[in-house]
């Protein structure tokens, strides 16, 4: 009985945190110029480029 009660309480707490996060994201989206949620807080000038090396093998062509 105690284990079941703990699972229900932890599930409700996790669901509450998820809903709070979605609410915060929707508030950020309302304030954004184009209505989108920003992917990162940093500007594009500060980000380092990501280089992806392909091993070849003819699968990507």
mmCIF file of the N, C-alpha and C atoms, coordinates in Angstrom:
data_MODEL
# 
_entry.id   MODEL 
# 
loop_
_atom_site.group_PDB 
_atom_site.id 
_atom_site.type_symbol 
_atom_site.label_atom_id 
_atom_site.label_alt_id 
_atom_site.label_comp_id 
_atom_site.label_asym_id 
_atom_site.label_entity_id 
_atom_site.label_seq_id 
_atom_site.pdbx_PDB_ins_code 
_atom_site.Cartn_x 
_atom_site.Cartn_y 
_atom_site.Cartn_z 
_atom_site.occupancy 
_atom_site.B_iso_or_equiv 
_atom_site.pdbx_formal_charge 
_atom_site.auth_seq_id 
_atom_site.auth_comp_id 
_atom_site.auth_asym_id 
_atom_site.auth_atom_id 
_atom_site.pdbx_PDB_model_num 
ATOM 1   N N  . UNK A 1 1  ? 0.832  -1.194 0.000   1.00 0.00 ? 1  UNK A N  1 
ATOM 2   C CA . UNK A 1 1  ? 0.000  0.000  0.000   1.00 0.00 ? 1  UNK A CA 1 
ATOM 3   C C  . UNK A 1 1  ? 0.872  1.252  0.000   1.00 0.00 ? 1  UNK A C  1 
ATOM 4   N N  . UNK A 1 2  ? 1.940  1.243  0.782   1.00 0.00 ? 2  UNK A N  1 
ATOM 5   C CA . UNK A 1 2  ? 2.799  2.417  0.889   1.00 0.00 ? 2  UNK A CA 1 
ATOM 6   C C  . UNK A 1 2  ? 3.522  2.690  -0.433  1.00 0.00 ? 2  UNK A C  1 
ATOM 7   N N  . UNK A 1 3  ? 3.930  1.604  -1.136  1.00 0.00 ? 3  UNK A N  1 
ATOM 8   C CA . UNK A 1 3  ? 4.632  1.757  -2.404  1.00 0.00 ? 3  UNK A CA 1 
ATOM 9   C C  . UNK A 1 3  ? 3.695  2.338  -3.467  1.00 0.00 ? 3  UNK A C  1 
ATOM 10  N N  . UNK A 1 4  ? 2.451  1.903  -3.477  1.00 0.00 ? 4  UNK A N  1 
ATOM 11  C CA . UNK A 1 4  ? 1.466  2.418  -4.430  1.00 0.00 ? 4  UNK A CA 1 
ATOM 12  C C  . UNK A 1 4  ? 1.201  3.895  -4.172  1.00 0.00 ? 4  UNK A C  1 
ATOM 13  N N  . UNK A 1 5  ? 1.071  4.263  -2.916  1.00 0.00 ? 5  UNK A N  1 
ATOM 14  C CA . UNK A 1 5  ? 0.830  5.661  -2.556  1.00 0.00 ? 5  UNK A CA 1 
ATOM 15  C C  . UNK A 1 5  ? 2.005  6.536  -3.001  1.00 0.00 ? 5  UNK A C  1 
ATOM 16  N N  . UNK A 1 6  ? 3.219  6.039  -2.820  1.00 0.00 ? 6  UNK A N  1 
ATOM 17  C CA . UNK A 1 6  ? 4.407  6.789  -3.211  1.00 0.00 ? 6  UNK A CA 1 
ATOM 18  C C  . UNK A 1 6  ? 4.456  6.980  -4.727  1.00 0.00 ? 6  UNK A C  1 
ATOM 19  N N  . UNK A 1 7  ? 4.073  5.961  -5.500  1.00 0.00 ? 7  UNK A N  1 
ATOM 20  C CA . UNK A 1 7  ? 4.061  6.065  -6.957  1.00 0.00 ? 7  UNK A CA 1 
ATOM 21  C C  . UNK A 1 7  ? 3.025  7.092  -7.425  1.00 0.00 ? 7  UNK A C  1 
ATOM 22  N N  . UNK A 1 8  ? 1.875  7.101  -6.803  1.00 0.00 ? 8  UNK A N  1 
ATOM 23  C CA . UNK A 1 8  ? 0.829  8.055  -7.186  1.00 0.00 ? 8  UNK A CA 1 
ATOM 24  C C  . UNK A 1 8  ? 1.273  9.478  -6.877  1.00 0.00 ? 8  UNK A C  1 
ATOM 25  N N  . UNK A 1 9  ? 1.848  9.686  -5.713  1.00 0.00 ? 9  UNK A N  1 
ATOM 26  C CA . UNK A 1 9  ? 2.298  11.027 -5.329  1.00 0.00 ? 9  UNK A CA 1 
ATOM 27  C C  . UNK A 1 9  ? 3.436  11.495 -6.231  1.00 0.00 ? 9  UNK A C  1 
ATOM 28  N N  . UNK A 1 10 ? 4.398  10.622 -6.523  1.00 0.00 ? 10 UNK A N  1 
ATOM 29  C CA . UNK A 1 10 ? 5.506  11.029 -7.377  1.00 0.00 ? 10 UNK A CA 1 
ATOM 30  C C  . UNK A 1 10 ? 5.038  11.280 -8.808  1.00 0.00 ? 10 UNK A C  1 
ATOM 31  N N  . UNK A 1 11 ? 4.078  10.513 -9.295  1.00 0.00 ? 11 UNK A N  1 
ATOM 32  C CA . UNK A 1 11 ? 3.521  10.742 -10.629 1.00 0.00 ? 11 UNK A CA 1 
ATOM 33  C C  . UNK A 1 11 ? 2.780  12.067 -10.702 1.00 0.00 ? 11 UNK A C  1 
ATOM 34  N N  . UNK A 1 12 ? 2.030  12.390 -9.663  1.00 0.00 ? 12 UNK A N  1 
ATOM 35  C CA . UNK A 1 12 ? 1.311  13.666 -9.636  1.00 0.00 ? 12 UNK A CA 1 
ATOM 36  C C  . UNK A 1 12 ? 2.285  14.838 -9.568  1.00 0.00 ? 12 UNK A C  1 
ATOM 37  N N  . UNK A 1 13 ? 3.358  14.689 -8.806  1.00 0.00 ? 13 UNK A N  1 
ATOM 38  C CA . UNK A 1 13 ? 4.370  15.733 -8.711  1.00 0.00 ? 13 UNK A CA 1 
ATOM 39  C C  . UNK A 1 13 ? 5.081  15.921 -10.047 1.00 0.00 ? 13 UNK A C  1 
ATOM 40  N N  . UNK A 1 14 ? 5.415  14.840 -10.718 1.00 0.00 ? 14 UNK A N  1 
ATOM 41  C CA . UNK A 1 14 ? 6.067  14.926 -12.024 1.00 0.00 ? 14 UNK A CA 1 
ATOM 42  C C  . UNK A 1 14 ? 5.141  15.568 -13.054 1.00 0.00 ? 14 UNK A C  1 
ATOM 43  N N  . UNK A 1 15 ? 3.871  15.221 -13.030 1.00 0.00 ? 15 UNK A N  1 
ATOM 44  C CA . UNK A 1 15 ? 2.899  15.809 -13.948 1.00 0.00 ? 15 UNK A CA 1 
ATOM 45  C C  . UNK A 1 15 ? 2.747  17.306 -13.678 1.00 0.00 ? 15 UNK A C  1 
ATOM 46  N N  . UNK A 1 16 ? 2.740  17.691 -12.412 1.00 0.00 ? 16 UNK A N  1 
ATOM 47  C CA . UNK A 1 16 ? 2.645  19.107 -12.063 1.00 0.00 ? 16 UNK A CA 1 
ATOM 48  C C  . UNK A 1 16 ? 3.846  19.889 -12.563 1.00 0.00 ? 16 UNK A C  1 
ATOM 49  N N  . UNK A 1 17 ? 5.039  19.311 -12.429 1.00 0.00 ? 17 UNK A N  1 
ATOM 50  C CA . UNK A 1 17 ? 6.241  19.985 -12.933 1.00 0.00 ? 17 UNK A CA 1 
ATOM 51  C C  . UNK A 1 17 ? 6.200  20.125 -14.451 1.00 0.00 ? 17 UNK A C  1 
ATOM 52  N N  . UNK A 1 18 ? 5.725  19.091 -15.133 1.00 0.00 ? 18 UNK A N  1 
ATOM 53  C CA . UNK A 1 18 ? 5.629  19.146 -16.593 1.00 0.00 ? 18 UNK A CA 1 
ATOM 54  C C  . UNK A 1 18 ? 4.637  20.218 -17.031 1.00 0.00 ? 18 UNK A C  1 
ATOM 55  N N  . UNK A 1 19 ? 3.505  20.305 -16.359 1.00 0.00 ? 19 UNK A N  1 
ATOM 56  C CA . UNK A 1 19 ? 2.519  21.324 -16.703 1.00 0.00 ? 19 UNK A CA 1 
ATOM 57  C C  . UNK A 1 19 ? 3.054  22.730 -16.434 1.00 0.00 ? 19 UNK A C  1 
ATOM 58  N N  . UNK A 1 20 ? 3.781  22.895 -15.339 1.00 0.00 ? 20 UNK A N  1 
ATOM 59  C CA . UNK A 1 20 ? 4.385  24.184 -15.023 1.00 0.00 ? 20 UNK A CA 1 
ATOM 60  C C  . UNK A 1 20 ? 5.411  24.584 -16.084 1.00 0.00 ? 20 UNK A C  1 
ATOM 61  N N  . UNK A 1 21 ? 6.190  23.622 -16.580 1.00 0.00 ? 21 UNK A N  1 
ATOM 62  C CA . UNK A 1 21 ? 7.165  23.885 -17.635 1.00 0.00 ? 21 UNK A CA 1 
ATOM 63  C C  . UNK A 1 21 ? 6.472  24.284 -18.935 1.00 0.00 ? 21 UNK A C  1 
ATOM 64  N N  . UNK A 1 22 ? 5.407  23.586 -19.289 1.00 0.00 ? 22 UNK A N  1 
ATOM 65  C CA . UNK A 1 22 ? 4.667  23.938 -20.507 1.00 0.00 ? 22 UNK A CA 1 
ATOM 66  C C  . UNK A 1 22 ? 4.021  25.313 -20.387 1.00 0.00 ? 22 UNK A C  1 
ATOM 67  N N  . UNK A 1 23 ? 3.535  25.640 -19.207 1.00 0.00 ? 23 UNK A N  1 
ATOM 68  C CA . UNK A 1 23 ? 2.951  26.967 -18.994 1.00 0.00 ? 23 UNK A CA 1 
ATOM 69  C C  . UNK A 1 23 ? 4.013  28.048 -19.170 1.00 0.00 ? 23 UNK A C  1 
ATOM 70  N N  . UNK A 1 24 ? 5.207  27.818 -18.617 1.00 0.00 ? 24 UNK A N  1 
ATOM 71  C CA . UNK A 1 24 ? 6.296  28.779 -18.770 1.00 0.00 ? 24 UNK A CA 1 
ATOM 72  C C  . UNK A 1 24 ? 6.711  28.933 -20.220 1.00 0.00 ? 24 UNK A C  1 
ATOM 73  N N  . UNK A 1 25 ? 6.763  27.831 -20.958 1.00 0.00 ? 25 UNK A N  1 
ATOM 74  C CA . UNK A 1 25 ? 7.122  27.900 -22.377 1.00 0.00 ? 25 UNK A CA 1 
ATOM 75  C C  . UNK A 1 25 ? 6.080  28.658 -23.179 1.00 0.00 ? 25 UNK A C  1 
ATOM 76  N N  . UNK A 1 26 ? 4.815  28.500 -22.826 1.00 0.00 ? 26 UNK A N  1 
ATOM 77  C CA . UNK A 1 26 ? 3.771  29.227 -23.555 1.00 0.00 ? 26 UNK A CA 1 
ATOM 78  C C  . UNK A 1 26 ? 3.837  30.720 -23.253 1.00 0.00 ? 26 UNK A C  1 
ATOM 79  N N  . UNK A 1 27 ? 4.238  31.075 -22.018 1.00 0.00 ? 27 UNK A N  1 
ATOM 80  C CA . UNK A 1 27 ? 4.391  32.494 -21.679 1.00 0.00 ? 27 UNK A CA 1 
ATOM 81  C C  . UNK A 1 27 ? 5.548  33.106 -22.460 1.00 0.00 ? 27 UNK A C  1 
ATOM 82  N N  . UNK A 1 28 ? 6.636  32.357 -22.646 1.00 0.00 ? 28 UNK A N  1 
ATOM 83  C CA . UNK A 1 28 ? 7.767  32.836 -23.433 1.00 0.00 ? 28 UNK A CA 1 
ATOM 84  C C  . UNK A 1 28 ? 7.352  32.990 -24.887 1.00 0.00 ? 28 UNK A C  1 
ATOM 85  N N  . UNK A 1 29 ? 6.554  32.047 -25.393 1.00 0.00 ? 29 UNK A N  1 
ATOM 86  C CA . UNK A 1 29 ? 6.108  32.105 -26.782 1.00 0.00 ? 29 UNK A CA 1 
ATOM 87  C C  . UNK A 1 29 ? 5.203  33.306 -27.020 1.00 0.00 ? 29 UNK A C  1 
ATOM 88  N N  . UNK A 1 30 ? 4.421  33.699 -26.028 1.00 0.00 ? 30 UNK A N  1 
ATOM 89  C CA . UNK A 1 30 ? 3.560  34.873 -26.182 1.00 0.00 ? 30 UNK A CA 1 
ATOM 90  C C  . UNK A 1 30 ? 4.380  36.141 -26.337 1.00 0.00 ? 30 UNK A C  1 
ATOM 91  N N  . UNK A 1 31 ? 5.512  36.200 -25.635 1.00 0.00 ? 31 UNK A N  1 
ATOM 92  C CA . UNK A 1 31 ? 6.335  37.389 -25.667 1.00 0.00 ? 31 UNK A CA 1 
ATOM 93  C C  . UNK A 1 31 ? 7.279  37.429 -26.864 1.00 0.00 ? 31 UNK A C  1 
ATOM 94  N N  . UNK A 1 32 ? 7.468  36.303 -27.543 1.00 0.00 ? 32 UNK A N  1 
ATOM 95  C CA . UNK A 1 32 ? 8.359  36.251 -28.697 1.00 0.00 ? 32 UNK A CA 1 
ATOM 96  C C  . UNK A 1 32 ? 7.732  37.000 -29.860 1.00 0.00 ? 32 UNK A C  1 
ATOM 97  N N  . UNK A 1 33 ? 8.572  37.533 -30.724 1.00 0.00 ? 33 UNK A N  1 
ATOM 98  C CA . UNK A 1 33 ? 8.088  38.326 -31.852 1.00 0.00 ? 33 UNK A CA 1 
ATOM 99  C C  . UNK A 1 33 ? 7.304  37.497 -32.854 1.00 0.00 ? 33 UNK A C  1 
ATOM 100 N N  . UNK A 1 34 ? 7.806  36.312 -33.182 1.00 0.00 ? 34 UNK A N  1 
ATOM 101 C CA . UNK A 1 34 ? 7.141  35.500 -34.199 1.00 0.00 ? 34 UNK A CA 1 
ATOM 102 C C  . UNK A 1 34 ? 6.306  34.373 -33.606 1.00 0.00 ? 34 UNK A C  1 
ATOM 103 N N  . UNK A 1 35 ? 6.149  34.340 -32.300 1.00 0.00 ? 35 UNK A N  1 
ATOM 104 C CA . UNK A 1 35 ? 5.307  33.335 -31.671 1.00 0.00 ? 35 UNK A CA 1 
ATOM 105 C C  . UNK A 1 35 ? 5.980  32.002 -31.430 1.00 0.00 ? 35 UNK A C  1 
ATOM 106 N N  . UNK A 1 36 ? 7.273  31.888 -31.694 1.00 0.00 ? 36 UNK A N  1 
ATOM 107 C CA . UNK A 1 36 ? 7.988  30.631 -31.490 1.00 0.00 ? 36 UNK A CA 1 
ATOM 108 C C  . UNK A 1 36 ? 8.736  30.631 -30.176 1.00 0.00 ? 36 UNK A C  1 
ATOM 109 N N  . UNK A 1 37 ? 8.992  29.466 -29.674 1.00 0.00 ? 37 UNK A N  1 
ATOM 110 C CA . UNK A 1 37 ? 9.776  29.328 -28.454 1.00 0.00 ? 37 UNK A CA 1 
ATOM 111 C C  . UNK A 1 37 ? 11.246 29.341 -28.839 1.00 0.00 ? 37 UNK A C  1 
ATOM 112 N N  . UNK A 1 38 ? 12.062 30.197 -28.217 1.00 0.00 ? 38 UNK A N  1 
ATOM 113 C CA . UNK A 1 38 ? 13.473 30.239 -28.582 1.00 0.00 ? 38 UNK A CA 1 
ATOM 114 C C  . UNK A 1 38 ? 14.182 28.940 -28.201 1.00 0.00 ? 38 UNK A C  1 
ATOM 115 N N  . UNK A 1 39 ? 15.075 28.500 -29.081 1.00 0.00 ? 39 UNK A N  1 
ATOM 116 C CA . UNK A 1 39 ? 15.777 27.249 -28.849 1.00 0.00 ? 39 UNK A CA 1 
ATOM 117 C C  . UNK A 1 39 ? 16.886 27.443 -27.829 1.00 0.00 ? 39 UNK A C  1 
ATOM 118 N N  . UNK A 1 40 ? 17.579 28.561 -27.900 1.00 0.00 ? 40 UNK A N  1 
ATOM 119 C CA . UNK A 1 40 ? 18.670 28.808 -26.966 1.00 0.00 ? 40 UNK A CA 1 
ATOM 120 C C  . UNK A 1 40 ? 18.600 30.248 -26.477 1.00 0.00 ? 40 UNK A C  1 
ATOM 121 N N  . UNK A 1 41 ? 19.201 30.489 -25.350 1.00 0.00 ? 41 UNK A N  1 
ATOM 122 C CA . UNK A 1 41 ? 19.222 31.820 -24.770 1.00 0.00 ? 41 UNK A CA 1 
ATOM 123 C C  . UNK A 1 41 ? 20.333 32.662 -25.388 1.00 0.00 ? 41 UNK A C  1 
ATOM 124 N N  . UNK A 1 42 ? 21.433 32.020 -25.787 1.00 0.00 ? 42 UNK A N  1 
ATOM 125 C CA . UNK A 1 42 ? 22.566 32.750 -26.343 1.00 0.00 ? 42 UNK A CA 1 
ATOM 126 C C  . UNK A 1 42 ? 22.258 33.218 -27.761 1.00 0.00 ? 42 UNK A C  1 
ATOM 127 N N  . UNK A 1 43 ? 22.974 34.234 -28.190 1.00 0.00 ? 43 UNK A N  1 
ATOM 128 C CA . UNK A 1 43 ? 22.801 34.737 -29.544 1.00 0.00 ? 43 UNK A CA 1 
ATOM 129 C C  . UNK A 1 43 ? 23.539 33.881 -30.554 1.00 0.00 ? 43 UNK A C  1 
ATOM 130 N N  . UNK A 1 44 ? 23.244 34.084 -31.821 1.00 0.00 ? 44 UNK A N  1 
ATOM 131 C CA . UNK A 1 44 ? 23.888 33.303 -32.869 1.00 0.00 ? 44 UNK A CA 1 
ATOM 132 C C  . UNK A 1 44 ? 25.364 33.664 -33.010 1.00 0.00 ? 44 UNK A C  1 
ATOM 133 N N  . UNK A 1 45 ? 25.743 34.871 -32.631 1.00 0.00 ? 45 UNK A N  1 
ATOM 134 C CA . UNK A 1 45 ? 27.128 35.300 -32.768 1.00 0.00 ? 45 UNK A CA 1 
ATOM 135 C C  . UNK A 1 45 ? 28.035 34.583 -31.770 1.00 0.00 ? 45 UNK A C  1 
ATOM 136 N N  . UNK A 1 46 ? 27.503 34.160 -30.645 1.00 0.00 ? 46 UNK A N  1 
ATOM 137 C CA . UNK A 1 46 ? 28.300 33.551 -29.589 1.00 0.00 ? 46 UNK A CA 1 
ATOM 138 C C  . UNK A 1 46 ? 28.461 32.042 -29.752 1.00 0.00 ? 46 UNK A C  1 
ATOM 139 N N  . UNK A 1 47 ? 27.682 31.418 -30.610 1.00 0.00 ? 47 UNK A N  1 
ATOM 140 C CA . UNK A 1 47 ? 27.714 29.968 -30.744 1.00 0.00 ? 47 UNK A CA 1 
ATOM 141 C C  . UNK A 1 47 ? 28.883 29.527 -31.612 1.00 0.00 ? 47 UNK A C  1 
ATOM 142 N N  . UNK A 1 48 ? 29.470 28.414 -31.239 1.00 0.00 ? 48 UNK A N  1 
ATOM 143 C CA . UNK A 1 48 ? 30.525 27.823 -32.041 1.00 0.00 ? 48 UNK A CA 1 
ATOM 144 C C  . UNK A 1 48 ? 29.907 26.925 -33.106 1.00 0.00 ? 48 UNK A C  1 
ATOM 145 N N  . UNK A 1 49 ? 30.498 26.870 -34.291 1.00 0.00 ? 49 UNK A N  1 
ATOM 146 C CA . UNK A 1 49 ? 29.941 25.992 -35.331 1.00 0.00 ? 49 UNK A CA 1 
ATOM 147 C C  . UNK A 1 49 ? 30.134 24.520 -34.978 1.00 0.00 ? 49 UNK A C  1 
ATOM 148 N N  . UNK A 1 50 ? 29.191 23.702 -35.393 1.00 0.00 ? 50 UNK A N  1 
ATOM 149 C CA . UNK A 1 50 ? 29.267 22.263 -35.170 1.00 0.00 ? 50 UNK A CA 1 
ATOM 150 C C  . UNK A 1 50 ? 29.642 21.606 -36.486 1.00 0.00 ? 50 UNK A C  1 
ATOM 151 N N  . UNK A 1 51 ? 30.719 20.858 -36.476 1.00 0.00 ? 51 UNK A N  1 
ATOM 152 C CA . UNK A 1 51 ? 31.199 20.187 -37.683 1.00 0.00 ? 51 UNK A CA 1 
ATOM 153 C C  . UNK A 1 51 ? 30.891 18.707 -37.551 1.00 0.00 ? 51 UNK A C  1 
ATOM 154 N N  . UNK A 1 52 ? 30.177 18.152 -38.546 1.00 0.00 ? 52 UNK A N  1 
ATOM 155 C CA . UNK A 1 52 ? 29.816 16.749 -38.537 1.00 0.00 ? 52 UNK A CA 1 
ATOM 156 C C  . UNK A 1 52 ? 30.632 16.057 -39.618 1.00 0.00 ? 52 UNK A C  1 
ATOM 157 N N  . UNK A 1 53 ? 31.403 15.077 -39.230 1.00 0.00 ? 53 UNK A N  1 
ATOM 158 C CA . UNK A 1 53 ? 32.225 14.331 -40.181 1.00 0.00 ? 53 UNK A CA 1 
ATOM 159 C C  . UNK A 1 53 ? 31.491 13.075 -40.594 1.00 0.00 ? 53 UNK A C  1 
ATOM 160 N N  . UNK A 1 54 ? 31.405 12.853 -41.908 1.00 0.00 ? 54 UNK A N  1 
ATOM 161 C CA . UNK A 1 54 ? 30.754 11.674 -42.434 1.00 0.00 ? 54 UNK A CA 1 
ATOM 162 C C  . UNK A 1 54 ? 31.810 10.628 -42.751 1.00 0.00 ? 54 UNK A C  1 
ATOM 163 N N  . UNK A 1 55 ? 31.571 9.396  -42.386 1.00 0.00 ? 55 UNK A N  1 
ATOM 164 C CA . UNK A 1 55 ? 32.545 8.353  -42.601 1.00 0.00 ? 55 UNK A CA 1 
ATOM 165 C C  . UNK A 1 55 ? 32.593 7.888  -44.059 1.00 0.00 ? 55 UNK A C  1 
ATOM 166 N N  . UNK A 1 56 ? 31.653 8.323  -44.857 1.00 0.00 ? 56 UNK A N  1 
ATOM 167 C CA . UNK A 1 56 ? 31.659 7.916  -46.260 1.00 0.00 ? 56 UNK A CA 1 
ATOM 168 C C  . UNK A 1 56 ? 30.788 6.703  -46.471 1.00 0.00 ? 56 UNK A C  1 
ATOM 169 N N  . UNK A 1 57 ? 31.337 5.673  -46.999 1.00 0.00 ? 57 UNK A N  1 
ATOM 170 C CA . UNK A 1 57 ? 30.672 4.394  -47.264 1.00 0.00 ? 57 UNK A CA 1 
ATOM 171 C C  . UNK A 1 57 ? 29.550 4.518  -48.278 1.00 0.00 ? 57 UNK A C  1 
ATOM 172 N N  . UNK A 1 58 ? 29.382 5.664  -48.950 1.00 0.00 ? 58 UNK A N  1 
ATOM 173 C CA . UNK A 1 58 ? 28.401 5.812  -50.007 1.00 0.00 ? 58 UNK A CA 1 
ATOM 174 C C  . UNK A 1 58 ? 26.957 5.880  -49.568 1.00 0.00 ? 58 UNK A C  1 
ATOM 175 N N  . UNK A 1 59 ? 26.650 5.799  -48.292 1.00 0.00 ? 59 UNK A N  1 
ATOM 176 C CA . UNK A 1 59 ? 25.261 5.811  -47.840 1.00 0.00 ? 59 UNK A CA 1 
ATOM 177 C C  . UNK A 1 59 ? 24.681 7.218  -47.837 1.00 0.00 ? 59 UNK A C  1 
ATOM 178 N N  . UNK A 1 60 ? 25.524 8.234  -47.680 1.00 0.00 ? 60 UNK A N  1 
ATOM 179 C CA . UNK A 1 60 ? 24.991 9.597  -47.576 1.00 0.00 ? 60 UNK A CA 1 
ATOM 180 C C  . UNK A 1 60 ? 24.890 10.294 -48.925 1.00 0.00 ? 60 UNK A C  1 
ATOM 181 N N  . UNK A 1 61 ? 25.308 9.642  -50.004 1.00 0.00 ? 61 UNK A N  1 
ATOM 182 C CA . UNK A 1 61 ? 25.237 10.285 -51.332 1.00 0.00 ? 61 UNK A CA 1 
ATOM 183 C C  . UNK A 1 61 ? 24.109 9.745  -52.146 1.00 0.00 ? 61 UNK A C  1 
# 
